[in-house]
Amino acid sequence: MRKHVPGISETSLARFVSRASGAVRLNGAVHVLVSGSRELRSLNRRFRGKDKATDVLSFPPIAEMARDLAGDIAISAEIAAQNAKRLGHSTAKEIKILTLHGILHLAGYDHESDRGEMARTEDRLRKSLKLPLGLIHREGPGSLTEKDINRGRKPPAPAARSRPPGGVKSRYHRTSS
C-alpha cells in the first residue's frame, strides 16, 4: 500500500483480501496497490487506452504465473476518498468495497456480460463482510446512495446483457469508470 488510508492498515487489508478471496474460492495471492489517481490514470492509459483516472483496475495473471498468483488490483486512494464522502461511509470501507469488486473480477465475474450474477454475488458478499452499498449498484441509471439503502430503497435488477462475439475479455479489465 503506497498511500496511507486512515482506518486501514496493510495487515487489515491483507486479512480482508484473504476473507474475500476465500469466499469466492479464488486461489493464489492477490496483490493490492493503493495509490494515487495519477498512477491509476497511467495504468488505465497503458492497459486500456483510456487517458483518465479510475477507481479500481483488476489484472489477472499471465498464464505462467496463474498457479501462485490470482492477480493484482490497483485502487486510487483519492477517488476512494471522494466516493466514500459522497456515499457517507469511511474511506477504509470504500477501499474494501473496491477490493471486493476487483477480487470478483479476478475470480472470473464480469458484470458487463453475466446477467446480474456478479451483482448478486457482490451483494451477498458485501452483506456477509459487513460492507456498505456495492460498486455495481451505484453506477448508471437508478444508482443508489447509502441513504437510499438505509431508507429501504432496493437496487434495480441489473440489466441482462449478452456476451460479445467470441466471448473475448481483455486481460486488463477495468472494474469501474
Secondary structure as UniProt FT lines:
FT   TURN            6..7
FT   HELIX           10..23
FT   TURN            24..25
FT   STRAND          29..35
FT   HELIX           37..48
FT   STRAND          56..59
FT   HELIX           63..65
FT   TURN            66..68
FT   STRAND          69..76
FT   HELIX           77..87
FT   HELIX           91..106
FT   TURN            107..108
FT   TURN            111..113
FT   TURN            115..116
FT   HELIX           117..128
FT   TURN            129..130
FT   HELIX           136..138
FT   TURN            141..142
FT   HELIX           146..150
FT   TURN            151..152
FT   HELIX           165..167
FT   STRAND          173..174
//
